[in-house]
Amino acid sequence: MSDAIRNCSATETAACCCVDVGTVMDNSDCTASWSGVFADRPAAEAMLQQLTQKARDVESDPCDIRADITPEGTEVRLNVTFTFACQAETLIFQLGLR
């Protein structure tokens, strides 16, 4: 048996070091955060609307969205936290932002 296979965790198979999805996605992390700086409040609010729509497109149960727009010098910062019903939705949302 090679060292690579021997170093696999107990939930992986020796044949391919495949991992059970439950090992990676255990529903412990259902929150995604996003932050950005904008020239003004209307630009930040427009981005918040876009992000909110993306979250609504993914959610199975209502996603808890908490946003904060704060001044940062001559600009504003948008901080948003999205809490989804399950980790899979969080992952889908995050991948959709790329």
C-alpha positions as CSV (number, residue, x, y, z in Angstrom):
1,M,0.0,0.0,0.0
2,S,1.4,3.4,-0.9
3,D,2.0,6.2,1.6
4,A,-0.7,8.4,-0.1
5,I,-3.3,5.7,0.5
6,R,-2.2,5.0,4.0
7,N,-2.6,8.7,4.9
8,C,-6.3,8.8,3.8
9,S,-8.7,9.4,6.6
10,A,-11.0,6.7,7.9
11,T,-13.9,7.9,5.8
12,E,-12.0,7.6,2.5
13,T,-11.6,4.4,0.5
14,A,-8.1,3.1,-0.1
15,A,-8.8,2.6,-3.8
16,C,-9.1,6.2,-4.8
17,C,-9.0,8.4,-1.6
18,C,-12.6,9.4,-2.4
19,V,-14.5,11.1,0.4
20,D,-18.1,10.7,1.5
21,V,-19.9,13.9,0.9
22,G,-21.1,13.9,4.5
23,T,-17.5,14.2,5.6
24,V,-17.1,17.5,3.7
25,M,-20.6,18.9,4.0
26,D,-21.9,18.3,7.5
27,N,-24.3,21.3,7.6
28,S,-22.1,23.0,10.2
29,D,-21.4,26.0,7.9
30,C,-24.5,27.5,6.4
31,T,-23.3,31.1,6.3
32,A,-21.7,33.0,3.5
33,S,-20.3,36.5,3.9
34,W,-19.6,39.2,1.2
35,S,-18.0,42.6,1.5
36,G,-17.2,45.3,-1.1
37,V,-16.5,49.1,-1.3
38,F,-18.6,51.3,-3.5
39,A,-18.5,55.0,-4.6
40,D,-21.8,55.7,-3.1
41,R,-24.8,54.3,-1.2
42,P,-27.0,53.7,-4.4
43,A,-24.2,51.6,-5.9
44,A,-24.0,49.5,-2.7
45,E,-27.8,49.1,-2.6
46,A,-27.8,48.0,-6.2
47,M,-25.2,45.3,-5.4
48,L,-27.2,44.2,-2.4
49,Q,-30.3,43.7,-4.6
50,Q,-28.2,41.6,-7.0
51,L,-26.8,39.5,-4.2
52,T,-30.2,39.1,-2.6
53,Q,-31.7,37.9,-5.9
54,K,-28.9,35.3,-6.2
55,A,-29.6,34.1,-2.7
56,R,-33.3,33.9,-3.4
57,D,-32.6,31.8,-6.5
58,V,-30.7,29.2,-4.4
59,E,-32.7,29.1,-1.2
60,S,-35.2,26.3,-0.3
61,D,-36.3,27.9,2.9
62,P,-36.0,31.7,3.3
63,C,-32.3,32.8,3.6
64,D,-31.6,35.2,6.4
65,I,-29.9,38.2,4.9
66,R,-28.2,40.8,7.1
67,A,-26.7,43.8,5.4
68,D,-24.8,46.8,6.7
69,I,-23.7,49.8,4.6
70,T,-21.2,52.0,6.4
71,P,-19.2,55.1,5.3
72,E,-15.5,54.4,4.6
73,G,-13.7,57.7,3.8
74,T,-15.4,59.1,0.7
75,E,-16.9,55.7,-0.2
76,V,-19.2,53.2,1.5
77,R,-18.7,49.5,2.5
78,L,-21.3,46.9,2.0
79,N,-21.1,43.9,4.4
80,V,-23.6,41.1,3.9
81,T,-24.1,37.8,5.7
82,F,-26.3,35.1,4.2
83,T,-27.5,32.2,6.3
84,F,-29.0,29.4,4.3
85,A,-31.1,26.4,5.4
86,C,-28.3,24.0,4.5
87,Q,-24.6,23.9,3.6
88,A,-25.3,22.8,0.0
89,E,-27.2,26.0,-0.7
90,T,-24.4,28.0,0.8
91,L,-21.9,26.3,-1.4
92,I,-24.1,26.8,-4.5
93,F,-24.5,30.5,-3.7
94,Q,-20.7,30.9,-3.2
95,L,-19.9,29.2,-6.5
96,G,-22.4,31.3,-8.3
97,L,-20.5,34.4,-7.2
98,R,-17.4,33.4,-8.9
